Amino acid sequence: MSASRRTELRYPGGMRALYGAVAFLASYLAFLPVAALRYESLLADATVTVGGVTYEVAENLAPESVSTVEGAGHLLFNAQFVPLSVPMDLGVGTAAATVNPLLQAGGVHLLSLLVPAVAFAVSGALATRGVSTSRPLRRARTAAMQFTGVAPLVLISIPIVSVSASGGNAGPGLLWGIFGAGVFYPAGAGAVGGYLAHKRAGF
């Protein structure tokens, strides 16, 4: 009797994709109160330098025009080192400039960088449960696959958190956002979490 073959379709990454998606959404929710309390001041203090001249971002992207929902998305991308792309009116034309208000603010705000890093590391560790192997790189590779659940959410969220600004739209850059926040960051942090889970398991 021939063995039956399973032919149902499976999403790439399987349950690991779900862990990554939950970590992304949890990180976003964590930034909602930060955006409500601090985003306007962060954006008001942000500056960009174009051609040796420093401009205030708020001159082209009014802080009060960014909702808490959008601001939380901006901060989540900023915390993964994805800057905002903002069209700047230079007086002789418009040029797109990149700025990361979170990194510019520095100080205690840099603690926010831990939010997605810890979330993806934890989800990466959880994604390796049930993986029995003495090879740490296999656990790390398994955990890194959580990006398959993050990338679609990033693709959806970028246009949602983009806002109107002087001369165009401001928000995370599409390519930078997808590859940075959708692939490399969750894969990297997840791999670290998977590796640490391997060490903790005592292999």
Protein Blocks (a to p, Z undefined) as FASTA:
>chain_A
ZZdddfbdcdehijmlmmmmmmmmmmmmmmmmmmmmmmmmmmmmpccdeehiacdfklmm
cfklpcfklmmmmmmmmmnopacdddddehjaccdddddfklmngmmllmmmmmmmmmmm
mmmmmmmgoiacfbfklmmmmmmmmmmmmmmmmmmmmmmmpccdehiacdddfklmmmmm
mmmmmmmmmmmmmmmmmmmnoZZ
